[in-house]
Amino acid sequence: MRLIYKDYIFLFQETNLERIIDGKYFKVNTKDNALSLHVQLDNEQMLLEFSKSLKATCGFLRDQETEPYIGTYIDLQVFVDEFNKRYNLNAEIIV
């Protein structure tokens, strides 16, 4: 299972997903901090909803990879765009 954004590729098992309330963003970074990006969202309630949605989607897709030759990914830009449409928000990815 992978999260991708442009040239960034985050392997799920080697990635931290963390909601940062004070800074009002969702942080995606590798455990060694080699890659990092933020999804900026000013609405605290929607930040929580984004966090739950992304983590649940990642968990669901990871559980579907039953064989080593099956690979799934989430395009983070498409995920954010769809989230924005659904909730009429303006979350943006910041590298």
Secondary structure as GFF3:
##gff-version 3
##sequence-region A 1 95
A	DSSP	beta_strand	2	5	.	.	.	ID=ss1
A	DSSP	beta_strand	8	11	.	.	.	ID=ss2
A	DSSP	three_ten_helix	12	14	.	.	.	ID=ss3
A	DSSP	beta_strand	15	20	.	.	.	ID=ss4
A	DSSP	beta_strand	25	30	.	.	.	ID=ss5
A	DSSP	beta_strand	36	40	.	.	.	ID=ss6
A	DSSP	alpha_helix	44	64	.	.	.	ID=ss7
A	DSSP	beta_strand	73	75	.	.	.	ID=ss8
A	DSSP	alpha_helix	76	87	.	.	.	ID=ss9
A	DSSP	beta_strand	92	94	.	.	.	ID=ss10
###
